[in-house]
Amino acid sequence: MQNFLAFLWGGVIAVLGGLIGLGGAEFRLPVLVGIFKYRTLQAIVINLAISLVTVVFSFIFRASFTRFSHISANFYIILNVLTGSLLGAYIGVNFATKLNEQILTRVVVAFLLVLSFLLISHAFIASLPGLQLPLSLRILLGFTAGIVIGIFSSMLGVAGGEIIIPTVMIVFSVDIKLAGSLSLAISIPTIIMGLMRYHRQRKLGEIYAHHGFIAFMAAGSILGALAGSYLLRFVSSGFLHVLLGMILFTSALNLLRRKRAHLAV
């Protein structure tokens, strides 16, 4: 029964992610903790593994409407942000494994609240003009943003697309659709770095012990990402961002409430 629910939730979450061009890890994390009752660190490692599968397939699906030549022409942006994000991912695992569960949960809640704000204000962010900055300053900002993205990616088991996309749009003056593709290209090696670091910290036992659950949720995620990409043409993008932002905001508050209730018992 749990595997069926994992498949179902994986599909639903990936549909939400596919509708806005993300892997859906932001929505998956509170589900893993709040519904499937995984400890926060367990949920983060499991989420990272499922995120890798989802982001890889999302990149493949997205390649059908984004020319690879457009992505390769902006390879310097990928390399710039990726250099920082790999360093951040390396650092982030140390933070995640050293914090106690209560503090780590608070970090998760704060991150989800920030992401909900980014989603709700997405239309405003998309309307902002790109910064007219010298190339050297853009590279510095991209590298610094990459470090922050990598830290949160490995700490929370997410791809970090909701931070990468607006960063690339504003700092490098890139269109939102292309920014989504560049975000996926940056996310894949960042997630792999995080998993490698967790392996060195001997935390990947969470993946091996729950491989069946992960396989079913990953399978649902692949189908959901495909369905979400298809449904995108029928739904207003602006409405979706606000709706999903509110869902994420509510999920963060529910996660905090459940953890407080658990500690009070």
ChimeraX attribute file (.defattr): number of C-alpha atoms within 10 A of each C-alpha:
attribute: neighborCount
match mode: 1-to-1
recipient: residues
	/A:1	6
	/A:2	11
	/A:3	14
	/A:4	13
	/A:5	15
	/A:6	24
	/A:7	23
	/A:8	18
	/A:9	22
	/A:10	29
	/A:11	26
	/A:12	22
	/A:13	23
	/A:14	34
	/A:15	28
	/A:16	24
	/A:17	25
	/A:18	27
	/A:19	27
	/A:20	21
	/A:21	28
	/A:22	28
	/A:23	35
	/A:24	31
	/A:25	28
	/A:26	28
	/A:27	23
	/A:28	27
	/A:29	26
	/A:30	27
	/A:31	20
	/A:32	20
	/A:33	20
	/A:34	21
	/A:35	10
	/A:36	13
	/A:37	12
	/A:38	16
	/A:39	13
	/A:40	24
	/A:41	22
	/A:42	19
	/A:43	24
	/A:44	27
	/A:45	27
	/A:46	26
	/A:47	26
	/A:48	25
	/A:49	23
	/A:50	27
	/A:51	28
	/A:52	24
	/A:53	17
	/A:54	31
	/A:55	28
	/A:56	17
	/A:57	19
	/A:58	24
	/A:59	22
	/A:60	15
	/A:61	17
	/A:62	21
	/A:63	13
	/A:64	9
	/A:65	9
	/A:66	16
	/A:67	12
	/A:68	12
	/A:69	9
	/A:70	12
	/A:71	18
	/A:72	12
	/A:73	9
	/A:74	15
	/A:75	13
	/A:76	12
	/A:77	24
	/A:78	21
	/A:79	16
	/A:80	20
	/A:81	28
	/A:82	26
	/A:83	19
	/A:84	23
	/A:85	34
	/A:86	26
	/A:87	20
	/A:88	27
	/A:89	29
	/A:90	22
	/A:91	20
	/A:92	24
	/A:93	27
	/A:94	16
	/A:95	15
	/A:96	23
	/A:97	15
	/A:98	9
	/A:99	13
	/A:100	12
	/A:101	15
	/A:102	14
	/A:103	12
	/A:104	19
	/A:105	22
	/A:106	15
	/A:107	17
	/A:108	24
	/A:109	21
	/A:110	16
	/A:111	16
	/A:112	25
	/A:113	20
	/A:114	17
	/A:115	20
	/A:116	26
	/A:117	17
	/A:118	19
	/A:119	24
	/A:120	21
	/A:121	15
	/A:122	18
	/A:123	15
	/A:124	10
	/A:125	15
	/A:126	15
	/A:127	10
	/A:128	12
	/A:129	12
	/A:130	16
	/A:131	12
	/A:132	12
	/A:133	12
	/A:134	8
	/A:135	11
	/A:136	9
	/A:137	12
	/A:138	19
	/A:139	19
	/A:140	14
	/A:141	19
	/A:142	25
	/A:143	22
	/A:144	17
	/A:145	22
	/A:146	28
	/A:147	24
	/A:148	20
	/A:149	32
	/A:150	34
	/A:151	27
	/A:152	25
	/A:153	29
	/A:154	34
	/A:155	27
	/A:156	29
	/A:157	30
	/A:158	32
	/A:159	32
	/A:160	30
	/A:161	27
	/A:162	23
	/A:163	18
	/A:164	25
	/A:165	24
	/A:166	23
	/A:167	23
	/A:168	26
	/A:169	23
	/A:170	21
	/A:171	21
	/A:172	21
	/A:173	17
	/A:174	20
	/A:175	15
	/A:176	16
	/A:177	15
	/A:178	18
	/A:179	26
	/A:180	25
	/A:181	25
	/A:182	25
	/A:183	29
	/A:184	27
	/A:185	19
	/A:186	27
	/A:187	31
	/A:188	19
	/A:189	17
	/A:190	31
	/A:191	26
	/A:192	17
	/A:193	22
	/A:194	28
	/A:195	24
	/A:196	17
	/A:197	20
	/A:198	20
	/A:199	13
	/A:200	11
	/A:201	12
	/A:202	10
	/A:203	17
	/A:204	18
	/A:205	14
	/A:206	15
	/A:207	20
	/A:208	11
	/A:209	10
	/A:210	12
	/A:211	14
	/A:212	14
	/A:213	17
	/A:214	21
	/A:215	18
	/A:216	21
	/A:217	26
	/A:218	25
	/A:219	18
	/A:220	24
	/A:221	34
	/A:222	26
	/A:223	18
	/A:224	27
	/A:225	30
	/A:226	20
	/A:227	18
	/A:228	22
	/A:229	20
	/A:230	14
	/A:231	14
	/A:232	17
	/A:233	10
	/A:234	8
	/A:235	10
	/A:236	10
	/A:237	15
	/A:238	14
	/A:239	12
	/A:240	17
	/A:241	22
	/A:242	19
	/A:243	15
	/A:244	19
	/A:245	23
	/A:246	17
	/A:247	13
	/A:248	24
	/A:249	21
	/A:250	15
	/A:251	22
	/A:252	27
	/A:253	16
	/A:254	15
	/A:255	22
	/A:256	20
	/A:257	12
	/A:258	14
	/A:259	18
	/A:260	12
	/A:261	10
	/A:262	9
	/A:263	8
	/A:264	7
	/A:265	5
